[in-house]
Amino acid sequence: MAVLMSLAGNTAGDGFLIAPLGSTYPAELLLWTDAGSLAVTVQASPNAAGLVFSQTSLTLTTTPSSVMVHSTLQSGARGDTTIQVLDGAAVVASFAVTSLNSPVVHFRGRFEARFATDNAAYNRNPMYTATNDAAVPPGWTWALEGEPGFVPPVGNVPENLETPVGRVVRLNNPEVLRSHAQPVTTAVDAVVGTTTAGPERFTRGDPLIGDPVDLGPDTYLAGNNPQHPADPQPEEIWAATIEPMALFELHLGSRLSGRSSLGPFTAKATTINQHTRTPDDRPIANGLVGASLDLAAIGLPDLPTWSATRIDQLLADYTALPAGDSVDRRNLKRRIGHLLAAVTPAKRTAVQAAHPGEFSVRAVTLPGGWSGKEVYDGKVNADLTFTPDGSAVVEYLSGHTSLNFQWTPFAFHSDELLGHHWGLLGAGSLLHGAYTGDPHTTTVDGTRYDFQSVGEFTLLRGDGLEVQVRQTPVNAANPVTDGHSGLTVCVSIITAVALRVGRHTVSYQPTREGKRLQLFVDGKPRDLPPHGLDLERHRLSVFDAAGEEGLRVDYATGAVVTVTPAFWGSYSVWYLNVAVSGTAAHEGVMGYIPDKSWLPRLRDGTDLGPLPSDLHGRYKILYRIFADSWRVEDHSSMFVYEQDTSTDTFTDRDWPGERPPCDAIKPELAPPGLHLLEGMDLEKAEMVCRVVTEPDLHANCVFDVATTGDEEFARGYVAAQELRLYGTKVDIAGFEAPVFGDRMPPDGPPEKVRPPAGALAVTARVSALVPGRPVPTGSVTFVVDDVPLRRPLELDGGGRVRTTLRLKPGRHVIRAFYSGGGKYEYHSSTSPNLRHSVKERTDERPPEKEERPGKERPAAAPTDER
């Protein structure tokens, strides 16, 4: 007798679960026998993911029995947990399980796009008819005789963004499928999530995998350019390769649907490439870039080879047709004529010699449409509906109000008006948290509570990031009650911070005498250069914080951690405020609080449940169980210690007491200027903090000033508010440069066209550190191997710039520096590092001498593409 099992419909023995965030995400485990019945026990061993089963003892038959199972921890590696079925002590079946954080849905397939483009008015119908066999009107796309038009005869000008105008992009159910074209289908093909060791891809294990993926019935690419002179002006006009997807919707089977948030109409665009709505979260292209890796990944050849194969197929069809004029014969001649322009000269000559006088060479398909790709990025954040129907992945996504969408079309050919594409959809609600004053936590889900324990703690971890803090006790005569916990206890302040940055550790902590803060990198004192320090792909820099030197880490993931110092003169001690932006990390003191709970999970994944009704129970859970769970141990600490000291040196497990007074600070933990603070009444503290207008920061300021009686705390909150309102981050991406700068065909034959050696298309996007702020204006300067390019580039309406770099052979480090300016000016910032290697090419002439920035030899020179 054999015991069989499946997890979420997957019988392969290698499945996944979703690690908890706001809740747990159970999946169905089915167990059965191939004959007879058997009493068994279900367990997980090893159980690194902390699996919990709805039942563990059951009798199996040939009819599947259902057990629900969920994980409580993220896996450390693929398959680090095993579900076992035991007959007594004997393991009779097993199933490897991986618990993933941040699952992302991947889809792929073919798409159809029927639209007039480049050189033809966007709303024309370039069509062959029985009487029109002349050259197709300007453009490189065309409809065959008998096919429907691309747009309706009237109502095809989008004078507002809500107008359907044809030119629809279809991922399934094409309108026209020409002979020999592969089916147009698109489906979810994988789920990718992260273990602590890195990303893992699963192509089975959730019922969402295999579901069809569709855009909206009217979704189209909204270049709306060039225009017919007699037409009214569209609301928006975009250059080729940077247009948005208009009337955008996304549907994953019947389980998930939504569209992009789009503000009301105010006015038509007055210039090209201008956003007319606020907000405008529609997917928008980032320019044309090379697609050689995408073509290779699915085994597609170059354009002449593919076109030669297709021309042979069509020639066979043509010769098999009865002699005489017919629609089929006319259409095949047209298709063959267009393909003749895309094959090699030798192939073209051979075809025309074998069929003298039969075929004339017509307009070539767009070479860049085949060898290039556009990457569209946007959000699905309006009219979201979720019907998980057994999908743990959809259940996870349903906990988010915004999803990130990316779509990458490539290998488009006008013989079919079809192309290939990839896409992905993931949680778009990147998390933000803050830890300020004595200390007030704003968790990454936005909950505020106070945490006054003394010692060293894991503030936040996950997504390749870890932040640790050291907290020191202070006297207070007037402790204020925390509105979240209802507790009134003595307070502490943050006096040191440590971070894991890739393979490196960074700490910012007081020197022995406490008069200044010292930066340590990998355990060694370090003075940070004014231009910052590269830590692999991450970036460590300083910024001005009300006259003090703040510390900032830009992670390659896009997360940003800032540490803002302030000197408390009354105590002669430095204290620190910490903010984290744009992260997927969600474990620790600042971690995500589960639904119906009052604190983040413990280190072992335990959900502490709802707020206890009595104050003693709250105190015990928060300052005993929760605090001890997230304490740092010697082996995990990233701080630097003097000889004969350790994390225990800075720990007092009795602080805070359950109730005041607050005068029991241990001498070895006392700040240099220890004395009893008298406090301040709340009305006066409100007046002191009136300049702090952000609601949560204002409340924290009032708490700290009232508790300590010291107005100096208000200065720290002014600095924190300034950073929140005007802080920025810069994301940078690089792609293989396109064969040519836009979608226009080159002058030479396609087989001779190739990108120049070392050509890299780079895009930078500047955004506010916190969501909801206006898109920054100003300019960006690209820096290659520490040499800035001569010309800053102005941000477009989406906060983006783009250029193409010509890099010499070797390894290069590229970053983007934002310098502010314009209507919405923010503080400057620098991107993480983009690393790129260029191999020597032996078949190309050395590049001509290029403009040099300053007196130094340049690593690159930009073209004028954006």
C-alpha positions in Angstrom: 0.0 0.0 0.0 1.3 3.4 -1.0 0.5 6.8 0.6 0.1 9.6 -1.9 -0.2 13.4 -1.3 -0.5 16.7 -3.0 0.0 20.2 -1.8 -2.2 22.9 -3.5 -2.7 20.5 -6.4 1.0 19.7 -6.8 2.0 16.1 -6.6 5.7 16.6 -7.5 7.0 16.5 -4.0 8.5 20.0 -4.1 6.0 22.6 -3.2 5.7 26.0 -1.5 3.7 27.9 1.0 3.5 31.7 1.6 5.1 33.0 4.8 2.8 35.1 7.0 2.4 38.8 6.7 -0.9 40.3 7.8 -2.3 36.8 8.3 -1.3 33.2 7.5 -2.0 31.7 4.1 -3.2 28.0 4.4 -2.9 25.6 1.5 -4.7 22.3 1.1 -2.8 19.1 1.7 -4.5 16.0 0.3 -3.6 12.5 1.4 -4.8 9.2 0.2 -3.8 5.6 -0.4 -3.7 3.6 -3.6 -5.6 0.7 -1.9 -7.1 0.0 1.5 -7.0 2.2 4.7 -4.2 3.3 7.0 -4.1 5.3 10.3 -1.3 7.8 10.0 0.3 10.9 11.7 1.3 14.0 9.8 4.3 16.1 11.0 7.0 18.4 9.6 10.6 17.3 10.1 12.8 19.3 9.7 10.4 22.2 10.3 12.4 25.3 9.5 9.3 27.0 8.2 7.3 26.3 11.3 4.4 24.5 9.7 1.1 24.2 11.5 -1.5 21.6 10.5 -5.2 21.7 11.0 -5.0 18.1 12.2 -2.2 15.6 12.6 -3.9 12.2 13.1 -6.2 10.7 10.5 -7.2 7.5 8.7 -6.5 7.5 5.0 -8.4 5.7 2.3 -8.5 5.8 -1.4 -10.6 9.0 -1.1 -8.4 12.0 -0.5 -8.5 13.5 3.1 -7.9 17.2 3.4 -5.6 18.9 5.9 -4.9 22.6 5.9 -1.3 23.7 6.5 0.4 27.0 6.8 3.8 28.3 7.6 4.9 30.7 10.3 8.4 31.5 9.2 10.2 32.2 5.9 12.4 29.4 4.7 16.2 29.7 4.8 16.6 27.7 1.6 14.6 25.7 -0.9 13.1 22.5 0.6 14.3 23.2 4.1 11.1 21.8 5.5 9.6 18.3 4.9 6.1 17.1 5.5 6.2 13.5 6.6 3.4 10.9 6.9 4.1 8.3 9.5 2.8 4.8 10.0 3.8 4.4 13.6 7.4 5.5 13.6 8.0 4.7 9.9 7.9 7.5 7.3 5.7 6.3 4.5 5.5 9.5 2.4 7.2 12.9 2.4 7.0 16.2 0.6 9.6 19.0 0.5 8.2 22.5 1.3 9.6 26.0 0.9 8.0 29.0 2.7 8.3 32.1 0.5 8.2 35.8 1.3 6.9 38.4 -1.2 5.5 36.1 -3.9 5.4 37.5 -7.4 3.2 36.2 -10.2 4.9 35.6 -13.5 3.1 35.2 -16.8 4.2 34.8 -20.4 2.8 34.0 -23.9 2.1 35.8 -27.1 0.2 39.0 -27.8 -1.5 40.7 -30.7 -1.3 44.4 -31.5 -3.0 45.8 -34.5 -2.2 49.5 -34.9 -0.8 52.0 -37.4 2.6 53.2 -36.3 5.7 55.2 -37.1 5.3 57.5 -40.1 1.5 56.8 -40.3 -1.1 58.7 -38.4 -1.9 56.7 -35.3 -5.6 56.4 -36.1 -5.4 55.3 -39.7 -6.2 51.9 -41.2 -3.3 50.9 -43.5 -5.2 48.2 -45.4 -4.8 46.2 -48.6 -8.1 45.8 -50.6 -9.1 44.2 -53.9 -8.4 47.4 -55.7 -5.4 48.7 -53.6 -2.3 46.8 -54.1 0.0 49.8 -54.0 2.4 50.5 -51.2 0.7 50.5 -47.8 0.2 54.1 -46.5 3.3 55.2 -44.5 4.1 52.9 -41.7 5.3 49.3 -41.3 2.1 47.6 -40.1 -0.8 46.7 -42.4 -4.0 44.7 -42.6 -4.6 42.2 -45.3 -7.5 42.2 -47.7 -10.6 40.9 -45.9 -9.3 41.7 -42.4 -11.0 44.2 -40.2 -9.5 47.6 -39.7 -7.4 48.6 -36.7 -9.7 51.4 -35.6 -13.3 52.3 -36.2 -13.9 54.8 -39.1 -15.2 57.4 -36.6 -14.6 58.0 -32.9 -10.9 57.0 -33.1 -9.3 60.2 -31.6 -8.9 59.9 -27.8 -9.9 63.4 -26.9 -10.1 62.1 -23.3 -8.4 59.1 -21.7 -11.7 57.3 -21.2 -12.4 57.0 -24.9 -12.1 53.5 -26.5 -10.4 53.9 -29.9 -9.4 50.4 -31.1 -5.7 49.5 -31.5 -6.4 46.9 -28.8 -3.6 44.7 -27.3 -4.8 41.2 -26.9 -3.1 38.5 -24.8 -5.6 35.8 -25.7 -8.4 35.4 -28.3 -6.8 37.4 -31.2 -9.0 39.2 -33.6 -7.1 37.9 -36.6 -4.7 34.9 -36.7 -2.8 34.7 -40.0 -1.6 31.4 -41.4 1.4 29.7 -39.7 1.2 32.1 -36.7 1.4 30.4 -33.3 -1.7 30.6 -31.1 -2.1 33.8 -29.0 -2.4 32.6 -25.5 -1.1 34.0 -22.2 -1.2 32.3 -18.8 0.4 32.4 -15.3 3.5 30.2 -15.6 5.3 30.6 -12.3 5.4 32.1 -8.8 8.7 33.5 -7.6 9.3 34.3 -3.9 12.3 34.7 -1.6 13.9 32.6 1.1 16.5 34.2 3.3 19.1 32.7 0.8 17.5 34.4 -2.2 14.7 34.0 -4.8 13.1 30.6 -5.8 10.9 29.9 -8.8 8.0 27.4 -8.7 6.0 26.4 -11.8 3.4 24.4 -9.9 2.0 24.4 -6.4 -0.8 27.0 -6.5 -4.1 26.9 -8.5 -3.4 30.3 -10.0 -0.6 28.8 -12.1 -2.1 28.1 -15.5 -4.9 30.6 -15.3 -5.2 32.9 -18.3 -4.0 36.5 -18.1 -5.8 39.2 -20.0 -5.7 43.0 -20.4 -8.9 45.0 -20.6 -11.2 44.9 -23.7 -10.0 48.3 -24.8 -6.4 48.5 -23.5 -4.1 50.1 -26.2 -0.7 51.6 -26.5 -1.4 55.4 -26.4 1.3 57.1 -28.4 -1.3 59.0 -30.3 1.4 60.3 -32.6 1.9 61.4 -35.4 -1.5 63.1 -35.9 -3.6 63.7 -38.9 -3.8 67.5 -39.5 -7.5 67.5 -39.7 -8.1 65.5 -36.5 -8.8 67.2 -33.1 -6.0 67.0 -30.6 -5.9 63.9 -28.3 -5.7 64.5 -24.6 -2.1 63.1 -24.5 0.7 62.6 -27.1 3.7 60.5 -26.5 6.9 59.7 -28.4 7.5 56.2 -29.6 8.9 53.8 -27.0 7.7 55.8 -23.9 4.0 55.7 -24.3 1.5 54.5 -21.6 -1.0 51.7 -21.8 -4.4 53.5 -21.9 -7.7 52.1 -20.6 -5.5 49.6 -18.7 -7.0 46.7 -16.9 -5.6 43.3 -15.8 -7.4 40.0 -15.2 -5.9 36.8 -13.8 -8.5 34.3 -14.7 -11.5 34.8 -12.5 -9.4 35.2 -9.3 -8.0 38.8 -9.6 -9.0 41.9 -11.5 -8.1 45.6 -11.3 -7.0 48.7 -13.2 -4.7 51.6 -12.7 -5.6 54.7 -10.7 -6.2 57.7 -13.0 -7.3 61.2 -11.9 -10.0 63.4 -13.4 -9.6 65.4 -16.6 -8.3 68.9 -16.2 -6.8 69.9 -19.6 -5.2 68.5 -22.7 -1.5 68.2 -23.0 0.4 71.2 -24.3 3.6 69.4 -25.1 4.6 65.9 -26.1 5.3 63.3 -23.3 3.2 65.2 -20.7 1.0 63.5 -18.0 -2.4 65.2 -18.0 -3.9 63.4 -15.0 -3.0 63.2 -11.3 -2.6 60.5 -10.2 -1.6 58.5 -13.3 -0.5 55.0 -12.4 -0.9 53.4 -15.8 1.9 51.2 -17.1 4.3 53.3 -19.1 7.2 52.2 -21.3 10.8 53.0 -20.3 12.2 53.2 -23.9 13.4 50.6 -26.4 16.2 48.4 -25.2 17.9 45.3 -26.6 16.1 41.9 -26.3 18.9 39.4 -27.3 18.6 37.6 -23.9 14.8 37.4 -24.2 15.1 36.0 -27.7 17.7 33.4 -26.6 15.6 32.4 -23.6 12.8 31.1 -25.8 14.9 29.9 -28.7 14.1 32.6 -31.3 16.6 33.3 -34.1 17.5 36.6 -35.5 15.1 38.5 -37.8 16.5 37.3 -41.2 16.5 33.7 -40.1 12.9 33.8 -38.8 11.7 35.7 -41.9 13.4 33.1 -44.2 11.5 30.3 -42.5 8.2 32.1 -42.8 8.8 33.0 -46.4 9.4 29.3 -47.2 6.1 28.4 -45.5 4.2 31.0 -47.5 5.9 30.1 -50.8 4.7 26.5 -50.3 1.2 27.7 -49.7 1.4 30.0 -52.7 2.5 27.3 -55.2 -0.2 25.0 -53.9 -3.0 27.4 -54.7 -5.0 27.1 -58.0 -3.8 29.4 -60.7 -5.6 32.6 -61.3 -6.4 35.6 -59.2 -7.9 35.2 -55.7 -7.9 36.9 -52.3 -5.6 34.2 -50.9 -3.2 34.5 -53.7 -3.1 38.3 -53.5 -2.6 38.3 -49.7 0.2 35.7 -49.9 2.0 37.8 -52.6 1.8 40.8 -50.2 3.1 38.9 -47.2 6.0 37.4 -49.2 6.9 40.9 -50.6 7.1 42.3 -47.1 9.2 39.4 -45.9 11.6 39.8 -48.8 12.8 43.1 -47.2 13.6 41.2 -44.0 15.7 38.3 -45.3 19.3 38.2 -46.4 20.2 39.5 -49.9 21.1 35.9 -50.9 17.7 34.6 -49.8 15.9 37.5 -51.5 17.8 36.9 -54.8 17.0 33.1 -54.6 13.3 33.7 -54.1 13.0 36.2 -56.9 15.0 34.0 -59.3 12.7 31.0 -58.6 9.6 33.1 -59.1 10.5 35.7 -61.8 8.2 38.7 -61.8 6.0 37.3 -59.1 7.0 39.3 -56.0 8.0 42.9 -55.4 9.9 44.0 -52.3 7.6 45.8 -50.0 8.2 47.7 -46.6 10.3 45.8 -44.1 9.0 44.8 -40.7 10.5 46.9 -38.0 13.8 45.4 -37.0 13.7 47.0 -33.6 10.3 45.4 -33.0 12.0 42.1 -33.2 15.4 42.7 -31.6 14.2 45.2 -29.1 11.8 45.3 -26.2 9.9 47.9 -24.2 9.4 47.5 -20.4 6.2 48.9 -19.1 5.9 49.6 -15.4 2.7 50.6 -13.6 0.3 49.8 -10.8 -2.9 47.9 -10.4 -4.5 49.9 -7.6 -8.1 50.7 -8.5 -11.3 48.5 -8.5 -9.3 45.6 -7.2 -11.3 42.4 -6.8 -10.0 39.1 -5.4 -11.5 35.6 -5.5 -8.8 33.3 -4.2 -10.7 30.1 -4.7 -8.0 28.1 -3.0 -5.0 30.2 -4.2 -2.8 31.2 -1.3 -1.0 33.6 -3.7 -4.1 35.5 -4.5 -5.1 35.4 -0.8 -1.7 37.1 0.0 -2.2 39.7 -2.8 -5.6 40.5 -1.5 -4.1 42.0 1.6 -2.6 44.8 -0.5 -4.2 47.9 -1.9 -1.7 48.4 -4.7 0.1 45.8 -6.9 3.1 46.4 -9.1 2.7 45.4 -12.8 5.5 45.0 -15.4 5.1 44.0 -19.0 7.8 43.3 -21.5 6.8 42.8 -25.2 9.5 41.8 -27.7 9.9 39.8 -31.0 7.0 41.6 -32.8 6.7 41.0 -36.5 4.4 42.7 -38.9 3.8 39.5 -40.9 1.7 38.4 -37.9 1.1 41.6 -35.9 2.0 39.3 -33.0 4.9 39.2 -30.6 6.1 37.5 -27.5 6.0 38.9 -23.9 6.8 38.3 -20.3 5.1 39.9 -17.3 4.8 40.0 -13.6 2.5 41.1 -10.8 3.5 41.5 -7.2 2.6 43.4 -4.0 3.1 47.1 -4.7 2.7 48.3 -1.1 6.3 48.7 -0.2 6.6 49.2 3.5 7.7 52.2 5.5 8.5 52.5 9.2 10.0 54.9 11.7 11.6 54.7 15.1 11.9 58.1 16.8 12.5 59.8 20.2 12.1 57.7 23.3 11.3 55.4 21.2 8.1 55.6 19.3 7.6 52.9 16.7 5.7 53.3 13.5 5.6 49.8 12.2 5.8 49.0 8.5 2.0 48.5 8.4 1.5 52.0 10.0 0.7 51.1 13.6 2.1 53.3 16.3 3.3 52.0 19.7 6.0 52.7 22.2 8.8 50.3 23.1 11.0 51.4 26.1 13.0 48.3 26.8 16.8 48.6 27.4 19.4 46.6 25.5 20.0 45.8 21.8 17.2 44.6 19.6 16.4 43.6 16.0 14.4 46.6 14.8 13.6 45.2 11.3 14.8 42.3 9.1 14.0 40.7 5.8 14.4 41.4 2.1 18.2 41.4 2.5 18.1 44.1 5.2 18.6 44.0 9.0 18.6 47.0 11.4 19.6 46.6 15.0 19.2 49.3 17.7 20.7 49.9 21.2 18.4 51.6 23.7 19.5 53.4 26.9 17.3 54.3 29.9 16.7 57.9 30.9 15.0 59.4 34.0 11.5 61.0 33.5 9.3 62.5 36.2 6.2 62.7 33.9 5.8 59.6 31.8 3.0 59.9 29.3 0.6 57.0 28.6 1.1 55.1 25.3 -2.3 55.2 23.5 -1.7 51.9 21.8 -0.8 49.7 24.8 -2.4 51.8 27.5 0.9 51.5 29.6 2.5 54.3 31.4 6.2 53.4 31.9 9.6 54.9 32.1 11.4 55.7 28.8 14.6 55.0 26.9 16.4 56.5 23.9 18.1 55.0 20.8 21.9 55.5 21.3 23.4 53.3 18.5 22.3 51.7 15.3 23.8 48.8 13.3 22.9 47.5 9.8 23.5 44.6 7.6 24.3 45.8 4.0 24.9 42.9 1.7 27.9 41.0 3.0 28.9 44.0 5.1 28.0 45.4 8.5 27.7 49.1 9.4 27.3 50.6 12.8 26.9 54.2 14.0 27.6 54.3 17.7 29.1 56.6 20.4 32.8 56.6 21.1 34.1 55.5 24.5 33.9 59.0 25.9 30.5 59.6 24.2 31.4 63.0 22.8 30.8 62.0 19.2 29.4 59.2 17.0 31.8 56.9 15.2 31.0 55.0 12.0 32.2 51.4 11.8 32.3 49.4 8.6 32.9 45.7 9.0 34.0 46.3 12.6 36.6 48.9 11.7 36.4 52.7 12.3 35.8 54.5 9.0 35.5 58.2 8.0 33.0 58.3 5.2 34.2 60.2 2.1 32.0 63.2 1.1 30.9 61.4 -2.0 29.9 58.3 -0.1 31.0 54.7 0.0 30.1 51.7 -2.3 29.3 48.5 -0.6 28.9 46.1 -3.5 25.7 47.3 -5.2 24.6 49.3 -2.2 25.5 52.9 -1.3 26.4 54.4 2.0 26.3 58.2 2.3 25.9 61.1 4.7 23.4 63.9 4.7 22.9 67.2 6.6 20.4 66.8 9.4 19.9 70.1 11.1 23.6 70.7 11.3 24.4 67.1 12.3 25.7 64.3 10.0 23.0 61.8 9.2 23.7 58.4 7.8 21.9 56.9 4.8 22.0 53.5 3.1 20.5 53.0 -0.3 20.0 49.2 -0.8 20.1 47.7 -4.3 16.5 46.4 -3.6 15.4 50.1 -3.5 15.0 50.2 0.3 16.4 53.2 2.0 17.5 53.4 5.7 18.3 56.8 7.3 19.8 57.4 10.7 19.4 61.0 12.0 21.4 62.0 15.1 20.7 64.7 17.6 22.6 65.7 20.7 20.7 66.0 23.9 22.5 68.7 25.8 20.7 68.1 29.1 22.0 64.5 29.3 25.2 65.1 27.2 24.2 62.1 25.1 23.6 61.4 21.4 20.3 59.9 20.4 19.2 58.6 17.0 16.1 58.5 14.9 15.7 55.7 12.3 13.5 55.6 9.2 13.1 52.8 6.7 11.4 53.4 3.3 10.5 51.2 0.3 11.2 47.8 1.8 9.6 44.4 1.9 11.2 43.6 5.3 8.5 42.9 7.9 10.0 41.2 11.0 11.2 42.7 14.2 10.2 45.4 16.6 9.1 47.6 13.7 7.6 44.5 11.9 4.2 44.0 10.4 1.4 43.5 12.9 -0.9 40.6 11.9 -4.6 41.0 11.5 -6.4 41.1 14.9 -3.2 41.3 16.8 -1.6 44.1 18.7 2.2 43.5 18.3 4.4 42.2 15.5 5.2 38.4 15.6 7.9 37.0 17.8 11.2 35.9 16.3 9.8 32.3 15.9 6.7 33.5 14.0 4.3 33.3 16.9 1.3 35.6 16.6 0.6 37.2 20.0 -3.1 37.7 19.3 -5.4 40.5 20.5 -4.6 43.1 23.1 -5.0 41.7 26.6 -7.8 43.2 28.7 -5.6 43.9 31.8 -2.5 46.2 32.0 -0.4 43.6 33.8 -0.9 41.1 30.9 0.0 43.8 28.3 3.2 44.7 30.3 4.3 41.1 30.6 3.8 40.3 26.9 5.4 43.5 25.6 8.3 44.0 28.0 9.1 40.3 28.8 8.0 38.0 26.1 8.2 40.3 23.1 11.3 42.2 24.2 13.2 39.0 24.9 12.2 37.5 21.6 13.8 40.3 19.6 16.9 40.9 21.8 20.2 40.6 20.0 22.6 37.9 21.1 26.4 38.0 21.0 26.6 35.8 17.9 24.1 37.9 15.9 25.1 41.4 17.0 26.4 43.8 14.4 27.7 46.3 17.0 31.3 46.9 17.8 32.3 46.3 21.4 35.2 47.5 23.6 37.3 44.7 25.2 35.4 42.8 28.0 32.0 44.2 26.8 29.2 42.5 25.0 25.5 43.0 24.3 24.8 42.1 28.0 26.8 45.2 29.0 24.0 47.4 27.6 21.1 45.2 28.8 18.7 45.7 31.7 15.8 43.2 31.5 14.0 45.0 34.4 13.6 48.3 32.5 11.1 49.6 32.2 9.4 48.8 35.5 5.7 48.2 35.4 5.0 51.6 36.8 7.0 54.8 37.7 9.1 56.2 39.4 11.9 56.2 36.9 15.0 56.7 39.1 16.3 53.2 39.2 18.8 53.4 36.3 21.8 51.1 36.9 25.0 53.2 37.2 26.8 51.3 34.3 23.9 52.2 32.0 23.5 55.9 33.0 24.1 58.5 30.4 26.9 61.0 31.2 24.6 63.9 32.3 22.1 61.8 34.3 19.7 63.7 36.3 16.0 63.6 37.1 13.9 65.5 34.5 10.9 67.4 35.7 8.7 67.0 32.7 6.3 69.5 31.2 2.5 69.9 31.1 0.9 68.7 27.8 -0.5 72.1 26.9 3.0 73.7 26.9 4.4 70.7 25.1 1.8 71.2 22.3 3.0 74.8 21.9 6.6 73.7 21.7 5.8 71.1 19.0 3.5 73.2 16.9 6.1 73.5 14.1 5.9 69.7 13.7 2.7 69.3 11.6 2.9 65.6 10.5 0.2 64.0 12.8 2.3 61.1 14.1 5.5 63.1 14.5 3.6 65.8 16.3 2.1 63.3 18.7 5.5 61.8 19.4 7.1 65.2 19.8 4.5 66.2 22.4 5.0 62.9 24.2 8.8 63.3 24.4 8.8 67.0 25.3 6.1 66.4 28.0 7.9 63.3 29.4 11.4 64.9 29.5 10.5 68.5 29.9 13.2 69.3 27.3 12.4 71.4 24.2 15.4 70.0 22.4 13.4 67.0 21.3 11.3 69.2 19.0 14.4 70.0 16.9 14.8 66.3 16.2 11.3 66.0 15.1 11.6 69.0 12.8 14.6 67.2 11.1 12.5 63.9 10.9 9.6 65.8 9.3 11.9 67.5 6.8 13.4 64.2 5.8 9.9 62.6 5.4 8.5 65.4 3.3 11.4 66.2 1.1 13.5 63.0 1.1 14.0 61.2 -2.2 15.3 58.0 -3.6 16.7 57.2 -7.0 16.2 53.8 -8.8 18.6 52.9 -11.6 18.3 50.2 -14.3 20.4 49.3 -17.3 19.6 47.3 -20.4 21.3 46.3 -23.5 21.1 49.3 -25.8 18.8 49.0 -28.8 20.1 48.6 -32.4 18.8 52.2 -33.0 17.4 54.9 -30.8 13.7 54.6 -31.7 11.5 52.2 -33.6 12.3 53.6 -37.0 14.0 51.1 -39.4 17.7 51.7 -40.1 19.1 52.6 -43.5 21.0 49.4 -44.0 19.6 45.9 -44.4 18.6 44.3 -41.1 21.2 41.5 -41.2 23.9 44.3 -41.0 22.4 46.1 -38.1 23.8 45.5 -34.6 24.3 47.6 -31.5 27.7 49.3 -31.0 30.0 47.6 -28.5 29.6 48.8 -24.9 26.2 50.5 -25.6 24.1 50.5 -22.4 20.7 52.1 -22.1 20.3 53.4 -18.5 17.2 54.8 -16.8 16.9 56.6 -13.5 13.7 57.3 -11.7 13.4 59.7 -8.8 10.6 59.4 -6.3 9.7 60.7 -2.9 10.7 58.5 0.1 7.2 58.2 1.2 4.1 57.6 -0.9 1.5 60.3 -1.7 4.0 63.1 -2.4 4.2 64.9 -5.7 6.6 63.6 -8.3 10.0 65.3 -7.9 11.2 67.8 -10.5 14.8 68.7 -11.3 17.7 66.9 -12.9 19.9 63.8 -12.7 23.5 63.4 -13.5 24.9 60.0 -14.3 28.2 59.1 -12.7 30.3 56.4 -14.4 33.3 55.1 -12.5 33.2 58.2 -10.2 33.3 60.5 -13.2 30.1 62.6 -13.7 28.9 63.0 -17.2 29.1 66.6 -18.3 25.4 67.2 -19.0 22.6 66.9 -16.3 19.4 65.5 -17.7 16.0 67.0 -16.8 13.4 64.7 -15.3 10.2 64.1 -17.3 6.7 64.2 -15.8 7.1 60.8 -14.3 10.4 61.6 -12.5 12.5 59.7 -15.1 15.5 60.3 -17.3 17.1 58.0 -19.9 20.3 58.0 -21.8 22.6 55.6 -23.6 26.2 55.2 -22.5 29.0 54.1 -24.7 31.3 52.1 -22.3 34.8 50.9 -22.9 35.7 47.3 -22.3 36.0 46.4 -18.7 34.0 46.6 -15.5 32.0 49.7 -14.7 30.1 51.2 -11.8 27.2 53.5 -12.7 25.0 55.6 -10.4 22.6 58.5 -10.8 22.7 61.7 -8.7 19.5 63.7 -8.2 20.1 67.4 -7.6 16.7 69.0 -7.2 15.2 72.0 -8.9 11.9 73.0 -10.5 8.4 73.2 -9.1 8.6 70.2 -6.8 12.2 70.4 -5.5 13.3 67.8 -3.0 16.6 67.0 -1.2 19.3 65.5 -3.3 20.0 61.7 -3.3 22.0 59.1 -5.1 21.0 55.7 -6.5 22.5 52.4 -5.5 25.2 51.1 -7.8 24.6 49.6 -11.2 27.4 47.3 -12.2 28.1 46.4 -15.8 30.8 44.6 -17.7 31.7 45.1 -21.3 33.6 42.5 -23.3 36.1 43.4 -26.0 34.6 43.1 -29.4 37.1 42.2 -32.1 34.9 42.8 -35.2 34.3 46.5 -34.7 36.5 49.6 -35.3 37.7 51.4 -32.2 35.2 54.1 -31.2 36.0 57.7 -32.2 37.3 60.0 -29.6 34.5 61.2 -27.3 33.9 64.2 -25.2 35.6 64.0 -21.8 34.0 65.3 -18.6 36.4 67.6 -16.9 40.1 66.6 -17.3 39.6 63.0 -16.5 39.4 60.3 -19.1 35.7 59.4 -19.4 34.3 55.9 -19.0 31.3 56.9 -21.1 29.6 59.5 -23.2 25.9 59.8 -23.4 23.8 60.0 -26.6 20.9 62.4 -26.6 18.2 59.8 -26.0 15.7 60.0 -23.2 
